[in-house]
Amino acid sequence: MIPLSKLPKGVTKSCIWDNSHEDIWLSTSYIVSRNIAQSPFPAKLTKTSSKLLNTKIKKAIKRSSTHFDWLCRSALSAQDVEYIHEHFLYSLNPFPNKCHEEFGFSKDGKTCIHLQGEDHITFLKTSATPPFGKPLKTIFDIEREIHSALPLAYTREAGYITSDFAKMRTGLTIEIHLHVPALLQSASIQHIQALVGESLTIRGISLGPDTPYDLIVLTNTHSSYMSYETVLEITHEAAQKIRRKEKDMRLQLKNKTIKHVKKEVSVALTALKNKETLDTREALSILSKVRFGSNLGILQGVTQAAFNEFFFTCRRSHMHELAAQQGKKLAINLLRAQETKKLLEKASIVVT
């Protein structure tokens, strides 16, 4: 029997993408890094001193209007740590440092605070719905409570002091996930990078050998010379520019003969409906084509929200947790194939 996660139910029972109807801009992750003044970075702290610092930070956080459930990293399984990565789209060091690392989760499962990672405090917030930038309000409200009790490392010249020089001044990292299969049929990652300038970076997420970069992540690389407003403005403008380009390419495909695209979508749909086992890479790779077919009006029977939710929850640790919740002894790849068939049960190719 697969053991249930030790993560709070607010995290394992909620889904950030279940109300998203967006076909290109899938999600935005806000990552804010902070450190306490007059205290060494986590890499230089002992377990005892970091535990004491965490106690002070958590006491300050209690003053905020958001309640958090706390767990030590040492109490979490590798599966739980991977779940945090999948849920908040946050890359964690697979090897814990010597500090007393802790995670705090809000009741709704949409906000996480990581203590003693690369910095003393890392706020995580992922949103799949507009308006852009609004989720930062929750983070800044909590930050003010911490700062009133424990002064944060900040100077007028450098802004907020972080362990990574590139994050200095604002300590803000924004990562936007975009699904751009049409654009990537005619342009490389390098060409898309040229659209957004040097202050931002685009990386592809490999889904498989046939569709290596259907998903891209847009992120700000340096904020040491920018204000919050500038970081938000340039990332928003760049995401909108990519979104418009993708929509233009999709419109061009719709206006042309798209028999080859329709055939690819049909083959992908048939494959997913008949697969008895699916690993994560294969599922995402083929599902990307089917989702694209839905976006082009080639496929019917599945809502955009259902596609968006499954696009993230079909990943490994989410499938492990689903198996545990259902009390199934099923191999994860078998369960993923079953869940994919449920998703696509009413899906069909539009007859023209």
C-alpha positions in Angstrom: 0.0 0.0 0.0 1.3 3.4 -0.9 1.6 5.6 2.2 -0.4 8.9 2.4 1.6 12.1 2.3 2.4 13.9 5.5 1.6 17.2 3.8 -1.5 19.1 5.0 -4.8 18.3 3.3 -5.0 21.9 2.1 -2.1 21.0 -0.2 -2.9 17.5 -1.3 -6.7 18.0 -1.6 -6.5 21.4 -3.5 -5.5 22.1 -7.1 -4.2 25.5 -8.2 -5.3 24.9 -11.8 -8.8 23.5 -11.4 -10.4 26.9 -12.2 -8.1 27.9 -15.0 -9.6 28.3 -18.5 -6.4 29.8 -20.0 -5.1 28.0 -23.1 -1.6 29.5 -23.3 -0.6 31.3 -20.1 -0.9 28.3 -17.6 0.5 29.7 -14.4 2.6 32.3 -12.6 4.8 31.5 -9.7 5.9 34.3 -7.3 9.1 33.5 -5.3 10.2 36.1 -2.7 13.5 35.6 -0.8 14.3 37.4 2.5 16.9 37.2 5.2 17.1 38.3 8.8 19.5 41.1 9.5 22.6 40.3 11.6 22.3 36.6 10.9 24.5 34.5 8.6 23.0 32.9 5.6 21.5 29.3 6.2 24.6 27.7 4.7 26.6 29.1 7.7 24.1 28.4 10.4 24.1 25.4 12.8 21.1 23.2 13.3 20.5 24.7 16.7 20.9 28.3 15.7 18.6 27.9 12.6 16.0 26.2 14.8 16.0 29.1 17.2 15.8 31.6 14.3 12.8 29.6 12.8 11.0 29.8 16.2 11.3 33.6 16.1 10.2 33.9 12.5 7.2 31.6 13.0 6.1 33.7 16.1 6.1 36.8 13.9 4.2 35.1 11.1 1.4 34.2 13.6 0.5 37.8 13.8 -0.6 37.8 10.2 -4.1 36.9 9.1 -2.9 33.7 7.3 -2.6 30.5 9.4 0.2 28.1 8.5 0.8 24.4 9.3 4.5 23.7 9.8 6.5 20.6 9.0 10.2 19.9 9.3 11.9 18.8 6.1 13.4 15.8 8.0 9.9 14.5 8.6 9.0 14.6 4.9 9.6 11.8 2.4 11.3 12.3 -0.9 7.8 11.9 -2.4 6.5 14.8 -0.3 9.4 17.0 -1.3 8.7 16.2 -4.9 5.0 17.0 -4.4 6.0 20.5 -3.1 8.0 21.0 -6.3 5.1 19.9 -8.5 2.4 21.9 -6.5 4.2 25.2 -6.2 6.5 24.8 -9.3 9.4 25.4 -7.0 12.8 23.7 -7.5 14.2 22.3 -4.2 17.7 21.2 -3.5 17.3 17.4 -3.4 20.0 17.3 -0.7 18.9 19.1 2.5 21.4 21.5 4.1 22.6 21.1 7.7 20.1 23.6 8.9 16.7 23.0 10.5 14.6 23.4 7.3 10.9 23.8 7.7 7.8 24.4 5.4 4.7 26.3 6.3 1.5 25.8 4.3 -1.6 28.0 4.3 -5.0 26.3 4.9 -6.0 26.7 1.3 -2.7 25.1 0.1 -1.9 28.0 -2.2 0.9 29.7 -0.2 4.1 28.1 1.2 6.9 29.5 3.3 10.2 27.7 3.2 12.5 28.4 6.1 16.3 27.9 5.9 16.6 26.9 2.3 19.0 29.1 0.3 17.7 32.1 2.3 16.2 32.4 5.7 12.7 32.8 4.3 11.4 32.0 0.9 7.7 32.8 0.1 6.0 30.7 -2.6 2.8 31.6 -4.3 1.5 30.1 -7.5 -1.6 31.4 -9.4 -3.4 30.2 -12.5 -5.9 33.0 -12.7 -5.5 36.8 -13.2 -4.9 39.5 -12.1 -1.2 39.4 -12.5 0.8 40.4 -9.4 -2.2 40.3 -7.0 -0.9 37.2 -5.1 2.1 39.2 -3.9 -0.2 41.1 -1.5 -0.5 38.0 0.7 3.3 37.7 0.8 4.0 41.3 1.5 1.4 41.3 4.4 3.2 38.5 6.1 6.6 40.1 5.4 5.6 43.2 7.2 4.7 41.2 10.3 8.1 39.5 10.2 10.0 42.8 9.7 8.2 44.5 12.6 9.6 41.8 14.9 12.8 40.8 13.2 14.4 43.5 10.9 15.1 42.1 7.5 18.5 42.4 5.8 18.1 45.5 3.7 20.1 48.5 2.6 19.1 51.6 0.7 21.8 51.0 -1.9 21.4 47.2 -2.5 17.8 46.6 -1.4 17.0 43.2 0.1 20.1 41.1 0.7 19.8 37.6 -0.7 22.2 34.7 -1.0 22.0 34.9 -4.8 23.3 38.3 -6.1 20.9 38.1 -9.1 17.9 38.3 -6.7 19.2 41.4 -4.8 17.1 44.5 -4.4 13.6 43.0 -4.7 14.3 39.3 -3.9 11.5 38.6 -6.3 11.6 35.9 -8.9 8.6 35.4 -11.3 8.2 32.3 -13.4 5.5 32.1 -16.0 4.6 28.8 -17.6 3.4 29.1 -21.2 2.1 26.4 -23.6 3.3 27.4 -27.1 3.2 24.4 -29.5 2.3 26.5 -32.5 5.0 29.1 -32.0 7.6 26.4 -31.5 6.8 24.8 -34.8 8.4 27.8 -36.6 10.7 29.3 -34.0 13.4 28.0 -31.6 13.9 28.9 -28.0 16.6 31.3 -29.1 14.2 33.1 -31.4 11.6 33.5 -28.6 14.4 34.7 -26.3 15.1 37.5 -28.8 11.5 38.7 -28.4 11.8 39.3 -24.6 15.3 40.9 -24.2 18.2 40.2 -21.9 16.5 40.9 -18.6 14.4 37.7 -18.9 15.3 34.1 -19.7 13.3 31.5 -21.5 13.9 27.8 -20.9 12.1 24.8 -22.4 10.5 22.0 -20.5 11.2 18.7 -22.3 8.1 16.6 -22.6 9.5 13.9 -24.8 11.7 13.2 -27.9 8.9 14.3 -30.4 7.8 17.5 -28.6 10.9 18.7 -26.8 9.7 22.2 -25.9 5.9 22.6 -26.0 6.1 24.2 -22.5 8.4 27.1 -21.8 9.1 29.0 -18.6 9.7 32.8 -18.7 11.6 34.2 -15.7 13.4 37.4 -14.7 17.1 36.7 -14.4 18.4 39.8 -12.7 16.5 42.2 -10.4 19.5 43.8 -8.7 18.9 47.1 -10.6 15.1 46.9 -10.8 12.1 48.0 -8.7 9.1 45.7 -8.1 7.1 47.6 -10.6 9.8 47.1 -13.3 10.1 43.4 -12.6 6.3 43.0 -12.8 6.0 45.2 -15.9 8.7 43.6 -18.0 7.6 40.0 -17.2 4.0 40.8 -17.9 4.7 42.5 -21.2 7.0 39.7 -22.3 4.4 37.0 -21.5 1.7 39.0 -23.3 4.0 39.3 -26.3 4.6 35.6 -26.5 0.9 34.9 -25.9 0.0 37.2 -28.9 2.6 35.4 -31.1 1.2 32.0 -30.2 -2.4 33.2 -30.9 -1.3 34.6 -34.3 0.4 31.2 -35.2 -2.7 29.3 -34.1 -4.9 31.5 -36.2 -2.6 31.0 -39.2 -2.9 27.2 -38.7 -6.7 27.5 -38.5 -6.9 29.5 -41.7 -4.7 27.0 -43.6 -5.3 23.4 -44.4 -4.4 21.6 -41.1 -4.9 18.0 -42.2 -1.5 17.0 -40.8 -2.2 18.6 -37.5 -5.6 16.9 -37.3 -4.0 13.6 -38.1 -1.4 14.1 -35.3 -4.1 15.0 -32.8 -6.2 12.0 -33.9 -3.3 9.6 -33.5 -2.4 11.1 -30.1 -6.0 10.8 -28.9 -6.2 7.1 -30.0 -2.9 6.4 -28.3 -4.0 7.8 -25.0 -7.4 6.1 -25.1 -5.7 2.7 -25.6 -2.6 2.9 -23.5 -2.5 0.5 -20.6 0.5 2.2 -19.0 1.9 5.8 -19.2 5.0 7.3 -17.7 5.0 11.0 -16.9 7.1 12.0 -19.9 5.0 10.0 -22.4 1.7 11.3 -20.9 2.7 14.9 -21.1 4.2 14.6 -24.5 1.1 13.0 -26.1 -1.3 15.0 -23.9 0.3 18.2 -25.2 -0.7 17.4 -28.8 -4.3 16.5 -27.7 -4.6 19.7 -25.7 -3.3 21.7 -28.7 -6.0 20.0 -30.9 -8.6 21.2 -28.4 -7.2 24.8 -28.6 -7.5 24.7 -32.5 -11.1 23.4 -32.4 -10.0 20.0 -33.8 -11.0 18.1 -30.6 -14.2 18.4 -28.5 -15.5 16.9 -25.3 -12.9 18.1 -22.7 -12.9 21.5 -21.1 -9.9 23.7 -20.9 -10.0 23.7 -17.1 -9.9 19.9 -17.1 -6.9 19.8 -19.5 -5.0 22.4 -17.4 -5.6 20.6 -14.1 -4.5 17.2 -15.5 -1.5 18.8 -17.3 0.0 19.3 -13.8 -1.6 16.6 -11.6 -0.6 13.7 -13.9 2.9 14.0 -12.6 4.6 11.4 -10.5 4.1 12.5 -6.9 0.5 13.6 -7.6 -0.3 10.2 -8.9 1.4 8.6 -5.9 -0.9 10.6 -3.6 -4.0 9.8 -5.6 -3.2 6.1 -5.4 -2.7 6.5 -1.6 -6.0 8.4 -1.2 -7.9 5.8 -3.1 -6.2 2.9 -1.3 -4.9 1.4 -4.6 -1.9 -0.9 -4.9 -1.8 -0.1 -8.6 1.5 0.8 -10.3 1.6 4.5 -10.9 2.0 4.2 -14.6 -1.1 2.1 -14.8 -3.1 4.6 -12.6 -2.0 7.5 -14.8 -3.2 5.6 -17.9 -6.6 5.0 -16.2 -6.9 8.7 -15.2 -6.0 9.8 -18.7 -8.8 7.6 -20.2 -11.3 9.2 -17.7 -10.2 12.6 -18.8 -10.6 11.8 -22.5 -13.7 9.6 -22.2 -15.9 12.0 -24.1 -13.2 13.4 -26.3 -13.6 13.1 -30.1 -12.3 14.6 -33.3 -14.6 17.3 -34.7 -16.0 16.2 -38.1 -15.8 18.9 -40.7 
